[in-house]
Amino acid sequence: MKKTLFILSTLVLLSACDKEAPDTKVANKAPPASVQATLVPETLPTDKWVGKWVGVEGLNLAITKDDSIGRGHYVLTMQYGLDADASGTFKGEAADDGITFTRPDGPQILRAGDGAATGMKWLADKKDCLVVNTGEGYCRQ
């Protein structure tokens, strides 16, 4: 009887050693390629902003992709003030909340908004706009 009990307990122990815990099998598996592809979007939300935008009193903004640098990089050509020297071309980069760029008046971020967010009554009824600061915004026509 002792011999049989010893053999059975040995078999139970050996069979338990042969199996992995269910959690480790799941944790070690990588998601299928089709799922991995959907984790990183093909286009950034800021890629939809490429094109021409119009402000008030001659202010305007043109956004193009800067593919020479890579994904998420843009060239912003803008007239951002009424004076002739308040214009230029600036390199921008996608960020969590918009496109960051630096111009002579300091670091800026271009964010999505509506006409009310621009703070300008002439754009108040617009729905698709980009805002730098209150009083500086550009909308699609």
Backbone as CSV, one residue per row, in Angstrom:
resi,resn,N_x,N_y,N_z,CA_x,CA_y,CA_z,C_x,C_y,C_z
1,MET,0.815,-1.183,0.000,0.000,0.000,0.000,0.869,1.261,0.000
2,LYS,1.912,1.276,0.814,2.812,2.428,0.848,3.457,2.644,-0.512
3,LYS,3.792,1.546,-1.152,4.443,1.619,-2.448,3.491,2.241,-3.483
4,THR,2.251,1.837,-3.473,1.259,2.361,-4.405,1.006,3.843,-4.141
5,LEU,0.888,4.219,-2.867,0.681,5.616,-2.497,1.870,6.475,-2.935
6,PHE,3.082,5.960,-2.773,4.289,6.668,-3.178,4.309,6.878,-4.694
7,ILE,3.957,5.865,-5.454,3.965,5.954,-6.919,2.908,6.954,-7.386
8,LEU,1.710,6.898,-6.795,0.651,7.830,-7.184,1.021,9.279,-6.864
9,SER,1.592,9.515,-5.686,1.974,10.883,-5.333,3.104,11.392,-6.219
10,THR,4.008,10.524,-6.605,5.090,10.907,-7.519,4.526,11.293,-8.887
11,LEU,3.559,10.499,-9.372,2.940,10.798,-10.672,2.187,12.139,-10.625
12,VAL,1.502,12.404,-9.520,0.782,13.661,-9.380,1.754,14.829,-9.385
13,LEU,2.839,14.714,-8.672,3.830,15.785,-8.630,4.473,16.012,-9.999
14,LEU,4.798,14.931,-10.683,5.416,15.064,-12.006,4.455,15.685,-13.015
15,SER,3.205,15.321,-12.948,2.247,15.899,-13.894,2.011,17.377,-13.594
16,ALA,2.070,17.776,-12.346,1.917,19.187,-11.983,3.108,20.009,-12.449
17,CYS,4.296,19.437,-12.436,5.499,20.156,-12.866,5.518,20.378,-14.366
18,ASP,4.793,19.580,-15.095,4.804,19.653,-16.544,3.926,20.783,-17.082
19,LYS,3.066,21.349,-16.249,2.121,22.357,-16.722,2.530,23.744,-16.250
20,GLU,2.321,24.743,-17.155,2.536,26.147,-16.790,1.256,26.691,-16.180
21,ALA,1.404,27.683,-15.386,0.229,28.363,-14.853,-0.503,29.042,-16.000
22,PRO,-1.835,29.025,-15.992,-2.578,29.617,-17.111,-2.255,31.081,-17.348
23,ASP,-1.969,31.864,-16.318,-1.673,33.282,-16.477,-0.398,33.512,-17.266
24,THR,0.626,32.667,-17.074,1.891,32.875,-17.780,1.752,32.585,-19.260
25,LYS,0.904,31.650,-19.630,0.707,31.374,-21.054,0.071,32.578,-21.744
26,VAL,-0.893,33.206,-21.120,-1.567,34.363,-21.708,-0.622,35.561,-21.770
27,ALA,0.154,35.766,-20.716,1.041,36.926,-20.658,2.170,36.841,-21.678
28,ASN,2.597,35.643,-22.016,3.721,35.491,-22.937,3.311,35.617,-24.393
29,LYS,2.034,35.510,-24.683,1.591,35.580,-26.076,1.495,37.023,-26.533
30,ALA,2.025,37.296,-27.695,1.914,38.632,-28.301,0.589,38.698,-29.055
31,PRO,-0.026,39.876,-29.132,-1.268,39.976,-29.895,-1.017,39.671,-31.364
32,PRO,-2.019,39.163,-32.058,-1.848,38.882,-33.484,-1.456,40.147,-34.248
33,ALA,-0.846,39.964,-35.396,-0.365,41.092,-36.202,-1.489,42.058,-36.552
34,SER,-2.691,41.544,-36.786,-3.808,42.427,-37.140,-4.170,43.353,-35.989
35,VAL,-4.045,42.883,-34.752,-4.329,43.725,-33.591,-3.193,44.717,-33.390
36,GLN,-1.946,44.283,-33.555,-0.804,45.179,-33.398,-0.884,46.339,-34.379
37,ALA,-1.339,46.086,-35.573,-1.412,47.138,-36.591,-2.405,48.225,-36.199
38,THR,-3.455,47.861,-35.455,-4.450,48.864,-35.084,-4.037,49.663,-33.858
39,LEU,-2.997,49.262,-33.144,-2.571,49.987,-31.964,-1.914,51.315,-32.319
40,VAL,-1.264,51.403,-33.459,-0.612,52.636,-33.908,-1.379,53.149,-35.125
41,PRO,-1.999,54.321,-35.014,-2.789,54.814,-36.146,-1.897,55.117,-37.348
42,GLU,-2.435,54.858,-38.535,-1.687,55.138,-39.762,-1.461,56.626,-39.942
43,THR,-2.454,57.422,-39.601,-2.320,58.864,-39.718,-2.565,59.501,-38.361
44,LEU,-1.828,60.532,-38.072,-2.005,61.278,-36.836,-3.215,62.188,-36.960
45,PRO,-3.884,62.507,-35.862,-5.015,63.439,-35.940,-4.616,64.789,-36.559
46,THR,-3.393,65.224,-36.298,-2.932,66.506,-36.836,-2.689,66.450,-38.347
47,ASP,-2.592,65.260,-38.920,-2.446,65.154,-40.375,-3.697,65.681,-41.084
48,LYS,-4.830,65.641,-40.411,-6.072,66.152,-41.001,-6.068,67.671,-41.097
49,TRP,-5.139,68.308,-40.428,-5.053,69.763,-40.440,-4.280,70.296,-41.643
50,VAL,-3.654,69.433,-42.405,-2.875,69.868,-43.568,-3.799,70.609,-44.529
51,GLY,-3.354,71.776,-44.976,-4.143,72.582,-45.901,-4.131,74.045,-45.508
52,LYS,-5.066,74.796,-46.104,-5.123,76.249,-45.877,-6.216,76.592,-44.875
53,TRP,-5.896,77.560,-44.018,-6.789,78.053,-42.976,-6.797,79.579,-43.061
54,VAL,-7.939,80.181,-42.771,-8.075,81.625,-42.911,-8.492,82.239,-41.575
55,GLY,-7.825,83.350,-41.237,-8.183,84.121,-40.052,-8.926,85.378,-40.482
56,VAL,-8.829,86.417,-39.677,-9.483,87.691,-40.008,-8.434,88.709,-40.436
57,GLU,-8.847,89.700,-41.185,-7.992,90.806,-41.597,-6.675,90.360,-42.243
58,GLY,-6.758,89.337,-43.075,-5.579,88.884,-43.808,-4.728,87.836,-43.107
59,LEU,-5.082,87.454,-41.878,-4.326,86.397,-41.204,-4.629,85.072,-41.893
60,ASN,-3.594,84.261,-42.058,-3.792,82.974,-42.714,-2.725,81.991,-42.262
61,LEU,-3.004,80.732,-42.518,-2.116,79.641,-42.113,-2.177,78.552,-43.165
62,ALA,-1.018,78.046,-43.552,-0.934,76.895,-44.452,-0.076,75.847,-43.759
63,ILE,-0.592,74.633,-43.684,0.126,73.533,-43.027,0.436,72.477,-44.071
64,THR,1.703,72.089,-44.141,2.127,70.987,-45.003,2.915,69.997,-44.164
65,LYS,2.920,68.747,-44.598,3.725,67.732,-43.913,5.186,67.942,-44.274
66,ASP,6.063,67.696,-43.320,7.508,67.759,-43.578,8.037,66.330,-43.568
67,ASP,7.802,65.617,-44.680,8.193,64.215,-44.779,9.700,64.017,-44.756
68,SER,10.466,65.076,-45.028,11.929,64.941,-45.009,12.424,64.647,-43.597
69,ILE,11.694,65.112,-42.582,12.076,64.845,-41.190,11.424,63.565,-40.702
70,GLY,10.164,63.365,-41.046,9.475,62.147,-40.640,8.050,62.419,-40.197
71,ARG,7.433,61.366,-39.773,6.032,61.393,-39.355,5.823,62.377,-38.198
72,GLY,4.741,63.149,-38.289,4.405,64.073,-37.211,5.129,65.400,-37.268
73,HIS,5.788,65.682,-38.379,6.495,66.960,-38.541,5.810,67.764,-39.646
74,TYR,5.713,69.074,-39.404,4.965,69.947,-40.307,5.728,71.239,-40.562
75,VAL,5.341,71.908,-41.646,5.819,73.247,-41.945,4.586,74.150,-41.882
76,LEU,4.667,75.178,-41.050,3.573,76.126,-40.878,3.988,77.449,-41.523
77,THR,3.257,77.879,-42.522,3.495,79.169,-43.154,2.323,80.051,-42.758
78,MET,2.644,81.153,-42.059,1.545,81.932,-41.491,1.789,83.428,-41.498
79,GLN,0.688,84.139,-41.631,0.620,85.572,-41.357,-0.180,85.630,-40.062
80,TYR,0.503,85.888,-38.943,-0.143,85.799,-37.634,-0.382,87.149,-36.975
81,GLY,-0.033,88.215,-37.661,-0.283,89.563,-37.157,-0.501,90.513,-38.311
82,LEU,-0.902,91.734,-37.989,-1.200,92.717,-39.033,0.050,93.344,-39.635
83,ASP,1.151,93.350,-38.896,2.400,93.920,-39.410,3.078,92.938,-40.359
84,ALA,3.855,93.475,-41.288,4.537,92.642,-42.278,5.522,91.674,-41.630
85,ASP,6.122,92.098,-40.516,7.100,91.206,-39.871,6.437,90.135,-39.002
86,ALA,5.122,90.135,-38.911,4.401,89.106,-38.154,3.972,87.982,-39.091
87,SER,4.941,87.496,-39.836,4.691,86.374,-40.742,5.954,85.543,-40.810
88,GLY,5.800,84.329,-41.286,6.974,83.483,-41.430,6.610,82.036,-41.647
89,THR,7.655,81.235,-41.767,7.517,79.796,-41.936,8.221,79.140,-40.760
90,PHE,7.526,78.212,-40.108,8.020,77.600,-38.874,7.855,76.089,-38.934
91,LYS,8.801,75.410,-38.325,8.726,73.948,-38.235,7.885,73.579,-37.019
92,GLY,6.965,72.643,-37.214,6.091,72.205,-36.134,6.179,70.702,-35.935
93,GLU,5.770,70.274,-34.761,5.805,68.850,-34.436,4.528,68.465,-33.698
94,ALA,3.974,67.315,-34.050,2.750,66.830,-33.413,3.005,66.576,-31.928
95,ALA,2.040,66.968,-31.113,2.065,66.732,-29.671,0.703,66.161,-29.283
96,ASP,0.549,65.809,-28.025,-0.720,65.225,-27.572,-1.911,66.128,-27.834
97,ASP,-1.726,67.426,-27.696,-2.864,68.332,-27.818,-2.777,69.283,-29.006
98,GLY,-1.910,69.008,-29.978,-1.830,69.865,-31.156,-0.489,69.805,-31.855
99,ILE,-0.101,70.913,-32.431,1.204,71.037,-33.097,1.989,72.115,-32.362
100,THR,3.160,71.750,-31.871,4.021,72.726,-31.196,4.973,73.334,-32.216
101,PHE,5.262,74.616,-32.035,6.198,75.323,-32.906,6.710,76.549,-32.161
102,THR,7.793,77.106,-32.674,8.360,78.310,-32.064,8.499,79.377,-33.136
103,ARG,8.066,80.577,-32.797,8.213,81.732,-33.682,8.833,82.858,-32.854
104,PRO,9.103,84.014,-33.429,9.798,85.068,-32.690,9.152,85.469,-31.353
105,ASP,7.836,85.330,-31.239,7.178,85.685,-29.980,7.136,84.514,-28.982
106,GLY,7.904,83.462,-29.242,8.057,82.372,-28.282,7.431,81.062,-28.723
107,PRO,7.533,80.058,-27.849,6.948,78.746,-28.159,5.418,78.834,-28.176
108,GLN,4.824,78.128,-29.123,3.368,78.156,-29.307,2.849,76.737,-29.494
109,ILE,1.552,76.583,-29.323,0.893,75.326,-29.666,-0.391,75.638,-30.422
110,LEU,-0.575,74.962,-31.521,-1.745,75.101,-32.366,-2.715,73.998,-31.970
111,ARG,-3.909,74.374,-31.534,-4.903,73.409,-31.035,-6.176,73.471,-31.868
112,ALA,-6.893,72.359,-31.898,-8.192,72.316,-32.560,-9.217,73.041,-31.701
113,GLY,-10.152,73.691,-32.342,-11.218,74.382,-31.629,-12.325,74.772,-32.587
114,ASP,-13.186,75.617,-32.100,-14.243,76.156,-32.960,-14.102,77.674,-33.005
115,GLY,-15.010,78.323,-33.718,-14.930,79.768,-33.864,-14.985,80.514,-32.540
116,ALA,-15.791,80.028,-31.610,-15.887,80.681,-30.296,-14.548,80.634,-29.567
117,ALA,-13.793,79.552,-29.741,-12.495,79.409,-29.069,-11.464,80.405,-29.584
118,THR,-11.674,80.926,-30.796,-10.720,81.913,-31.323,-10.855,83.245,-30.607
119,GLY,-12.028,83.512,-30.030,-12.262,84.779,-29.352,-12.575,85.920,-30.306
120,MET,-12.811,85.600,-31.568,-13.102,86.640,-32.555,-14.524,86.483,-33.065
121,LYS,-15.288,87.576,-32.985,-16.699,87.506,-33.360,-16.894,87.154,-34.834
122,TRP,-15.929,87.495,-35.696,-16.036,87.209,-37.123,-15.948,85.714,-37.421
123,LEU,-15.386,84.951,-36.485,-15.250,83.504,-36.682,-16.176,82.706,-35.759
124,ALA,-16.984,83.377,-34.973,-17.775,82.729,-33.921,-18.669,81.604,-34.423
125,ASP,-19.174,81.689,-35.638,-20.088,80.656,-36.142,-19.375,79.494,-36.831
126,LYS,-18.062,79.545,-36.935,-17.299,78.481,-37.595,-17.167,77.266,-36.666
127,LYS,-17.062,76.092,-37.257,-16.978,74.854,-36.470,-15.594,74.212,-36.496
128,ASP,-14.860,74.372,-37.588,-13.572,73.693,-37.790,-12.455,74.726,-37.788
129,CYS,-11.830,74.924,-36.622,-10.815,75.968,-36.487,-9.578,75.450,-35.763
130,LEU,-8.496,76.209,-35.910,-7.255,75.984,-35.171,-6.948,77.267,-34.423
131,VAL,-6.565,77.135,-33.168,-6.359,78.288,-32.304,-4.942,78.258,-31.742
132,VAL,-4.259,79.408,-31.810,-2.956,79.561,-31.156,-3.187,80.194,-29.790
133,ASN,-3.829,81.321,-29.767,-4.182,82.055,-28.546,-5.536,82.704,-28.765
134,THR,-6.162,83.166,-27.689,-7.382,83.940,-27.842,-7.039,85.177,-28.669
135,GLY,-7.758,85.379,-29.738,-7.480,86.485,-30.643,-6.654,86.078,-31.843
136,GLU,-6.202,84.829,-31.863,-5.477,84.321,-33.042,-5.978,82.929,-33.360
137,GLY,-6.776,82.860,-34.409,-7.322,81.591,-34.840,-7.516,81.570,-36.340
138,TYR,-7.626,80.391,-36.863,-7.757,80.183,-38.297,-8.809,79.106,-38.504
139,CYS,-9.690,79.299,-39.481,-10.776,78.351,-39.702,-10.800,77.898,-41.168
140,ARG,-11.387,76.731,-41.375,-11.605,76.260,-42.750,-12.763,77.044,-43.329
141,GLN,-12.719,77.290,-44.607,-13.807,78.042,-45.262,-14.952,77.169,-45.624
